[in-house]
Amino acid sequence: VDFDLILENIKDLNSLVGEGISQIEHTPRGARLRRPEPLPLTLYQNGIVVGSGAFRPYQHPATQQCLQDIMDGYFPSELQPRYPDGV
């Protein structure tokens, strides 16, 4: 696993979705600024944890696909249904 490439691409992906930029959230009384909640990705020597999910070893096919998507410069395809605009 190329951790340097993963970290570099995560930074690029974060900038694409406007990391640190507040969004307008409409409320019954008007609107307010809200920062989107990040989705943590924890890298371990032998696997990953996405968000508050379970530990996933690198040998698992879904983990390999997730990391390959990131190394190719894309958001993980498994997150697309929940986060269609990126996360």
C-alpha positions as CSV (number, residue, x, y, z in Angstrom):
1,V,0.0,0.0,0.0
2,D,1.4,3.4,-1.0
3,F,0.5,5.5,2.0
4,D,2.1,8.6,0.6
5,L,0.0,8.5,-2.5
6,I,-3.2,7.8,-0.5
7,L,-2.5,10.8,1.7
8,E,-1.7,13.0,-1.2
9,N,-4.9,12.0,-3.1
10,I,-7.0,12.4,0.0
11,K,-5.8,16.0,0.3
12,D,-6.6,16.6,-3.3
13,L,-10.1,15.1,-2.9
14,N,-10.7,17.1,0.2
15,S,-9.9,20.3,-1.6
16,L,-12.4,19.4,-4.4
17,V,-15.3,19.2,-2.0
18,G,-14.3,22.5,-0.2
19,E,-12.6,21.3,2.9
20,G,-13.0,24.0,5.6
21,I,-15.7,25.9,3.6
22,S,-19.0,26.4,5.3
23,Q,-22.2,25.6,3.6
24,I,-25.6,27.3,3.9
25,E,-28.1,25.3,5.9
26,H,-31.7,26.4,5.7
27,T,-33.6,26.5,9.0
28,P,-37.3,27.3,9.9
29,R,-36.2,30.8,10.9
30,G,-33.8,31.5,8.1
31,A,-30.4,30.0,7.5
32,R,-27.0,29.4,9.1
33,L,-23.5,28.4,8.1
34,R,-22.6,24.8,8.7
35,R,-19.4,22.9,8.1
36,P,-19.8,19.5,6.6
37,E,-19.0,16.6,8.9
38,P,-15.8,14.8,7.8
39,L,-15.6,11.1,7.3
40,P,-12.4,9.8,9.0
41,L,-10.2,7.2,7.3
42,T,-7.8,5.6,9.7
43,L,-4.9,3.7,8.2
44,Y,-3.2,0.9,10.1
45,Q,-0.3,-1.3,9.2
46,N,-2.6,-4.2,8.4
47,G,-5.9,-2.5,7.5
48,I,-8.3,0.5,7.6
49,V,-11.3,1.9,9.4
50,V,-13.7,4.1,7.5
51,G,-15.8,6.4,9.7
52,S,-17.1,4.5,12.7
53,G,-17.1,1.2,10.8
54,A,-15.4,-2.0,11.5
55,F,-11.7,-2.8,11.0
56,R,-11.1,-3.9,7.4
57,P,-7.9,-5.8,6.6
58,Y,-6.0,-4.9,3.4
59,Q,-6.6,-8.4,2.0
60,H,-10.4,-7.9,1.9
61,P,-11.6,-7.2,-1.7
62,A,-13.8,-4.2,-0.6
63,T,-10.8,-2.7,1.2
64,Q,-8.6,-3.1,-1.9
65,Q,-11.2,-1.5,-4.1
66,C,-11.6,1.4,-1.7
67,L,-7.9,2.1,-1.6
68,Q,-7.5,1.6,-5.3
69,D,-10.2,4.2,-5.9
70,I,-8.3,6.7,-3.7
71,M,-4.9,5.9,-5.3
72,D,-6.5,6.5,-8.8
73,G,-7.7,9.9,-7.5
74,Y,-11.4,9.2,-7.0
75,F,-13.7,9.1,-4.1
76,P,-14.3,5.5,-3.0
77,S,-17.1,4.1,-5.0
78,E,-18.6,2.5,-1.9
79,L,-19.4,6.0,-0.5
80,Q,-21.2,7.3,-3.6
81,P,-24.7,6.3,-2.5
82,R,-24.4,8.1,0.8
83,Y,-22.3,11.0,-0.4
84,P,-23.1,11.7,-4.1
85,D,-21.2,15.1,-4.0
86,G,-18.1,13.7,-2.3
87,V,-17.2,13.6,1.4
